Structure formats: C-alpha cells, structure tokens
Amino acid sequence: AAAAPAPVKGDPARGRELTYTCHGCHGVVGYRNAYPNYRVPLIVGQSEQYLVSALTDYKNGARKHPTMQA
C-alpha cells in the first residue's frame, strides 16, 4: 500500500500571493527562456526542499540569473 502523502504545511493563500509573479514564467507548461535558451521549470510539483534550496542559492548568489536576482 502506498504511504499517505505528508500534510501540507503553511498557508496556501499566502503561498499563492507570494508566487503570483513567479507563475508568469514558472507556471507555463513548456516555457523556454530566450537567453540563454533553456526550459523554465514549473513550480507545481516541486518539493519544498528543492524550492527552499533553489531560492536560498539565488539569494546567496550561488545560483545566478538576472531575472531571479531581481
């Protein structure tokens, strides 16, 4: 039998508010960035651990992209 999914933490309404702008790129299936040309990952389905790690790396300068640095 499959394990039950972990309960969702946090405030979904606040999450929607915080990610509203992000969905302009990260909410479009198959979206590709113009330069450099690469596939933009979707936010939906990403694990909490991945998102926290990625955003922390952008904040600390370990990951770089002009749009994400804004």
N, C-alpha and C positions, 0 to 999 in steps of 0.2 A: 504494500500500500504506500502511496505517495505521502510524504510528510505535509502537514498543513503549512500554508505559507505564513511567514512571520507577520505579525500585526504591523500595520503601517504606523510609524511614529510621526509626530509633528502635526502641523495644522495645514490641511490640504488647501484651504482658501488662501492662506499666506504664501504657500508654495506657488499657487497659480499666479499670485500677484508678483512674486519675485522673479518668476521665469517668463512673464509675459513677453518681454522684448526678445528673449532668447529663442522663442519659438519662430521668430521671423526667419531664422536660418536653421535652427536645430529641430524644427517641427515640420519641415518639408521633406517628404519621402523622396529620396534620390537627388537632393540638392547638392550641387558641386560649387565650390568656391572658385572664383575667377582667377585669382593669382595668390599664391601658387595653386594650381589646379588639383584639388583633391576632394574626396567625398566628405561632406559635413555629417558627423554622427548625430543621430536622433537622441534627444533627451529621454524620451519614453523608453522604458525598459532598461535603462542603465541602473546599475546598483548604486546604493547610497555611498558605498566605499569608493567606487570609481569617480562619482561626481565630486565628492569631497576632496579626493586626491587631485583630480584634474584642476579644480578651481583653486586649491591651495597652491599648486605648482604655477598656475598663471599669476596668482597674487605675489608669489615669491620670486618670479622671474625664471623659474626652471623650465616652464613651457612658454613659448613666445608666439604671438600672433597679434598684429596690430589691432584688429577688432576686439579680440578678447582682452587686450591690455586696457582698453577704454573702460 
